[in-house]
Amino acid sequence: MAGNVVRNLYKLYVGNLPWTIGHNELRNTFGHVNSASVVFDRKRGLSKNFGFVIFSNREGYLKRHQHPCTQIGRTYY
């Protein structure tokens, strides 16, 4: 029987995304993350220019939070 396991997840808002980005590309940009999701416009099917990345460890979250990542010609926060 598994004991009481508390798992902390750290969610980071990512803005200024290109409208052509997808979930997998965002995930690959940030490396080892628990999940990454881009918010899409339902009518157009394009990114709304923001999304969320969820880290399973605090160190990875703090690294990206304190040092923005520049990929695909833009800066992600």
N, C-alpha and C positions, 0 to 999 in steps of 0.2 A: 504494500500500500504506500502510495506517495504521501509524503508529509505536506505540510502547508508550504507552498512555494509562492513567494512574492516575486513577481518579475516586473522590473521597472522598464518602461519604454520611454524614449525621449523623442518628441515630435518637433520637427523643425519646419517652419514655413519657408518655402522657396519661391521667391518672386522674380520677375523680370525674365521669365522663360520665353523662348521663341514659340510662336504659335504652331510650329510643326513638330514639337517634341512629343514623345510618347512615354509611357510608364517605364519601359525597359531602358530607354536611353537615359532617363533621369536616374534610374537605379545604377546603371553602369557609370555614370558621371560621379556618383558619390561613393562608389566602391562597395564595401561590405556593410549593407544595411539590412534591417529587418523587412522593410517594405518601402516602396516609393509610389506615389500616385499623383497624377496630373489631373487638374480639374478641367473638364471639357465643356464646350458649348454644345448643347444637345441638338440644336438646329443645324449648325454649321459643321459640327464634328471636329472643330479645331480647339486647341488649347486656349484656355482663358488667361494664359500667361502666368499662372501660379500653380503650386502643388505642395505636397507635403512629403517629407522623408522621415521615416521612423527608425531610430537607432536603438539597438538592444543594449548598448553600453554607453555609459556617461562620457567616457574619454573621447569616443568617436564623435558624439554630439557636440561636446565642448570645442573640439578641434575645428569642426566646420562652423560652429557658431562664432567663434573668435576670429577665424581666418577664412573669409569667403573664398569660394571656388570659382575660378574663371575657366569656362569651357564654352565651346561653340560661339566664341566672340562676344559672350556676355558674362556678367558677374552674377552668380547665384548667391543669395543670402539665406 
